[in-house]
Amino acid sequence: MNSYETPLVLFTVFSQLSVGMVALSAVRLFAGPEPPPEKIRSEWLVAGGVLLAGMIASVFHLGHPEGMVRALSHLGSAWLSREALSVGVFLGLVVVGIVLMRQKTNRGLIILTALVGLLALFAMGMTYSPPSFPAINNVLPFVFFVITAALLGSSVGTLFAPEAKKPLVNRIFTVSLIVGLVLYLIVPCVWLSGGEVIRQTGQSWLASLLYWARIIVGLVLPLIVVWVTKKTPVWLWVLVLAGELMGRALFFANTVHTATNMGGVY
């Protein structure tokens, strides 16, 4: 990592947006009266399109795109292969849902797709937590990705939620904002008390304009808007998406690699 990795930023954020939308549609489905199938189908059409855009963007990260099919060749040992498989299966289930849910909602398919989406987030978290980046060689990437899915899924999901379900979506969005804000403020400070490379990661994050822009644009401003209006405005997802893109660029560019101090005195 240690660069902005634009293709990976787009792939991870867009795929987590897609998972968040599908997961939220499942939550809404079981939280009250069943919505019309065309509502869920419209939401899944957007989720599938966003995920496909993210997968296309990820191809530009590959040095040899023609070899992308080999990403599935190490399922037994590589989390990258498991990530590729789980995201592919998730996309396939979304497409199946779009085709089948024209007239009738399929609860079993919705649950299965949401669960596969969560497995895809876990695989991503494992893929981007290598030992060479000690600050994130833990559960943090998975936690970051779940928060991204919750924030984007609930902010975009308000566009598809019926009026009766909007308060529920607003509560999920508000809690996600608070948890995200607390986490992103605390984690870099905790890193400052870690080992040399972990401490440097904390310093790098706190010194970055991307970090503070991500906090203000993607978390603080949306929280203020929700607190003042008591709802999630339909345009607010734009700020949240901007914040998540900046946060993901920060994740890739400002997390310090162990090779940084190779040959130096710690």
ABEGO torsion letter per residue (X at the ends): XGBAGAAAAAAAAAAAAAAAAAAAAAAAAAAEBBBBAAAAAAAAAAAAAAAAAAAAAAAAABABAAAAAAAAAAAAABAAAAAAAAAAAAAAAAAAAAAABAABBBAAAAAAAAAAAAAAAAAAAAAABBAABAAABBAAAAAAAAAAAAAAAAAAAAAABBAAAAAAAAAAAAAAAAAAAAAAAAAAAAAAABBAAAAAAAAAAAABAAAAAAAAAAAAAAAAAAAAAGBBBAAAAAAAAAAAAAAAAAAAAABBBAAAABGBBX
